[in-house]
């Protein structure tokens, strides 16, 4: 699996841009990288999970469509 992490500008702010929804080819299944010997908090929910991790694994095996286009 590939590992990805957020991008930051020179001031340390997250680098962001807007894209149109019709430009999105396929969604990605991201799994947070917790680190060795670290536990994921029980209070973590789907709406704050992207802010909880510093890097993520991209799961290209989530379905046959993702594997076909991500590989």
N, C-alpha and C positions, 0 to 999 in steps of 0.2 A: 504494500500500500504506500501511497505517496504521503508525505508529511508537508503541510502548509502552515503558514503563520501570517498574522495580520501585518500590513505594511504601515510604516509611520513616516511622517515628513521630518524635516530638519529640526522643527520645534518640538518634536515628540508627540504631536497630535496624530490621530489615525488618518491615514490617507483615504479619502472617500471620493466617490464620484457617483453620479446618477446614470443609470442605464434604463432604457425602455424595456418593459416586460416582453415585448415581442422580439427582443434581441437575445433573450435567455434561451439557450438551446436545450438544456436539460438541467434539472436540479441536481445537487450533489448531497450525498450522505456523509456528513462530517462527524467524526468521533473525537472527542477531546482527549488529548494526551495528558494523563494525570501525573506521570512520572513514576519513577521506581520507589516503592515503599510509601507512596501517598495514597490516601483514600479520597474518594469522591464524596462530598458532603451529602447528607441525606436530604437537606432542604433544597438542593439544586433542582430546578424545574426547567422545562423546555424553553421558556421565554427568557431566561437569563443564562442559559448554558453557553452561548457564544462569548459572553463576557467573562466567564469563569476560567477559561483555559488560555494559555499562551500560544499553543499550537494544536493542530488537528490532523488526524488521519483522514484521507479521502478514500471512502470505501467504493471502489469501482466494481465490486462484486455484489452490490445490493440487488441488482436485477440484470437480466440479459441485455437490456438496452444500454445501461450504464457501462457494462463491460465492453460492449461492442464499440462505443464511441470514445471511451476513456483510455482504451488500450492501444 
